[in-house]
Amino acid sequence: MPEFDWRSPDSYKSLKDAEITDIAWECLRRNADYRRDFEAMIANGPDGEVTAAFRRKWGICFRP
Protein backbone atom coordinates (compact mmCIF):
# COMPACT_ATOMS: atom_id res chain seq x y z
CA MET A 1 0.00 0.00 0.00
CA PRO A 2 1.49 3.38 -0.98
CA GLU A 3 2.15 5.91 1.74
CA PHE A 4 -0.50 8.62 2.18
CA ASP A 5 0.44 11.87 0.39
CA TRP A 6 -1.52 14.75 1.89
CA ARG A 7 -0.59 16.94 -1.08
CA SER A 8 -2.16 14.62 -3.62
CA PRO A 9 -5.79 15.20 -4.63
CA ASP A 10 -6.08 11.44 -5.17
CA SER A 11 -5.58 10.92 -1.45
CA TYR A 12 -8.81 12.79 -0.75
CA LYS A 13 -11.13 11.15 -3.26
CA SER A 14 -12.84 9.24 -0.46
CA LEU A 15 -13.83 12.54 1.17
CA LYS A 16 -15.75 13.71 -1.90
CA ASP A 17 -19.03 12.38 -0.51
CA ALA A 18 -18.04 12.55 3.15
CA GLU A 19 -20.31 13.77 5.92
CA ILE A 20 -19.20 16.81 7.91
CA THR A 21 -18.41 14.52 10.85
CA ASP A 22 -16.04 12.50 8.65
CA ILE A 23 -14.17 15.65 7.67
CA ALA A 24 -14.06 16.83 11.29
CA TRP A 25 -12.61 13.47 12.31
CA GLU A 26 -9.92 13.74 9.62
CA CYS A 27 -8.88 17.10 11.07
CA LEU A 28 -9.02 16.00 14.70
CA ARG A 29 -7.07 12.78 14.26
CA ARG A 30 -4.18 14.75 12.77
CA ASN A 31 -4.01 17.09 15.75
CA ALA A 32 -0.86 16.28 17.73
CA ASP A 33 -2.37 17.48 21.03
CA TYR A 34 -5.43 15.28 20.54
CA ARG A 35 -3.30 12.23 19.72
CA ARG A 36 -1.11 12.84 22.78
CA ASP A 37 -4.16 13.25 25.07
CA PHE A 38 -5.82 10.15 23.63
CA GLU A 39 -2.74 7.97 24.08
CA ALA A 40 -2.28 9.23 27.65
CA MET A 41 -5.93 8.61 28.50
CA ILE A 42 -5.86 5.07 27.10
CA ALA A 43 -2.58 4.27 28.86
CA ASN A 44 -3.68 5.65 32.23
CA GLY A 45 -7.42 5.03 32.26
CA PRO A 46 -9.32 2.05 33.59
CA ASP A 47 -9.78 -0.58 30.87
CA GLY A 48 -8.71 1.92 28.20
CA GLU A 49 -12.12 3.60 28.22
CA VAL A 50 -12.75 7.05 26.79
CA THR A 51 -13.65 9.37 29.64
CA ALA A 52 -16.39 11.99 29.76
CA ALA A 53 -13.76 14.64 30.51
CA PHE A 54 -11.87 13.70 27.35
CA ARG A 55 -15.02 13.86 25.26
CA ARG A 56 -15.91 17.27 26.70
CA LYS A 57 -12.40 18.64 26.19
CA TRP A 58 -12.33 17.65 22.52
CA GLY A 59 -16.04 18.16 21.82
CA ILE A 60 -16.59 14.64 20.55
CA CYS A 61 -18.79 11.66 21.11
CA PHE A 62 -18.28 8.07 20.04
CA ARG A 63 -20.97 6.06 18.37
CA PRO A 64 -22.10 3.00 20.30
N, C-alpha and C positions, 0 to 999 in steps of 0.2 A: 504494500500500500504506500503510495507516495506521501511525503510529508506535506502537511497543510501549509499552503502559501496564502497568507492573509492579504497579499497584494493582488492575487489573481481573482478576477471576476468568476471564474469557474468554481472556485472554492465556496462561493455563496449562492450557487444555483438552488440549493435546497431551501434557502430562505425566501425565495421568490413568492411562495404561497404561505409563508409562515404567519402564525398568529402573533400579535404584539407580545404575548407572554414568551413566545419562543425567542424573539429578538431580545427581549429584556434579559432572558436567561443567558444568551450568548454574550451579552455585555457583562453581566454580573460574574459569570464563571471565569472571565479573563481578568477580573479585578484582583490584584495581588493581596490586598488587605482582606478581601472576602475569603480567598483561598487559605490564607494564613489563619484567620479566625475559625474557618470550618475545620481545618486539620487539627487545631488546638482543641476545639470543642469535642471532636470525635475521639481524640487521644485521651482527653481528661474526663469525659462525661461517662455517666453510667450506661453501660451497654451500647455506647456509641450513638445514643439518641440525639436528635436535633432538639435543642431546648427552645422554650418559648422566648427567652431573652434573645437568643440568636435570631429567631424569626422576626422579632420586633426590631432589632438593630438593623437588619438588612431589608426589612419590609417585604418579606417573602412568606409563602406558605407552601407546603408540600402536599401534593395530591395523595389521598389515601390509596 
